[in-house]
Amino acid sequence: MKARVTVTLKSGILDPQGKAIEGALKSLGVDGVASVRQGKVFDIELAATDKTKAEAVLKAAADKLLANTVIENYRVEVLS
């Protein structure tokens, strides 16, 4: 079973890496960029066959390791 965990900073949390990317895009001539927020994506393959159990395992992994839940949100998607 394939899954994806997407981790992003909560709104209101400063994102210096996003600001640096925004500035670099503008300096490269990419027009129309209003702002950039960066995050992390984890593509994970699981041996599980039950979607509900897989989601529970991934949420536990995100809470314990993949995301700093004080400043980050995460989204779990079971893809197949």
ABEGO torsion letter per residue (X at the ends): XBBBBBBBBBBGBBBAAAAAAAAAAAAAGBBGBABBBBBBBBBBBBABABAAAAAAAAAAAAAAAABBAAABBBBBBBAX
